[in-house]
Amino acid sequence: MGKIFSSIKHPFRNFNLESRAHKIISQEKPKPAPWHKRDQMEIERLMKEYPEVYEESLQKNKQLDDHLKQVYVTSSNVELLNKKNDNPERPLPSDRTSVEPFLYGMKEPDRVPAGKSSLKRILEFISMHQNDPKLYNAKKIAQDTMIPEKTVQDILNHFRVFEIYIPQQRDVKAKFAGPSVPKITVLKEIRKELPPPAPSNNKDKT
């Protein structure tokens, strides 16, 4: 129901909107908001008790107006006196722009100690091992990366990189990878059946 009333009020609210806005803007002095009843009573009391002060407050003071026109505000960049010298051993970043995302989700170390390896290097030798496992075996990779051979062998056994498989024949219909033997079979021969169980003679005594 409220939506219906709001749709009815919209045309009346927007009627002659531009001319009404120009009329309000063109006014020299805006119309003040109404005072509270208590404030209005207080002002009327002051007007009766101090009429001269009230009349003086309505008049423009030319001397104060001239003084106000001579006031100017200027600003200048002042160097900070308590500026601290930057520590060369712990320099602060001069570039505060957002950092682009890294390739593997984290920043690669600039220096890798002996016996360790970075994520990029590990993915490289895993990929090379998958392409040519005979040439790039665990022993060859351990010599190149200076990682223990057992550690390299564990990495090659438990980790692999993604491979994209594109079949040569794309028009082959997909086959259902289900059981080849049907679940329901039809028995053509009569098999020996067990006799039905004998009825129980024990009855509840009432």
RACORSUL-V856052 format. One record per backbone hydrogen bond with DSSP energy under -1.0 kcal/mol. NH is the residue of the N-H (numbers start at 1). CO is the residue of the C=O. If there is no record, write none. Layout:
# RACORSUL-V856052
nh;co
NH;CO
NH;CO
This chain:
# RACORSUL-V856052
nh;co
5;1
6;2
7;3
8;4
9;5
10;6
13;9
14;10
17;14
20;16
21;17
22;18
23;19
24;20
25;21
26;22
40;36
41;37
42;38
43;39
44;40
45;41
46;42
47;43
48;44
49;45
50;46
54;50
55;51
56;52
57;53
58;54
65;61
66;62
67;63
68;64
69;65
71;68
116;113
122;118
123;119
124;120
125;121
126;122
127;123
128;124
129;125
130;126
131;127
132;128
136;132
137;135
141;137
142;138
143;139
144;140
145;141
146;142
152;148
153;149
154;150
155;151
156;152
157;153
158;154
159;155
178;176
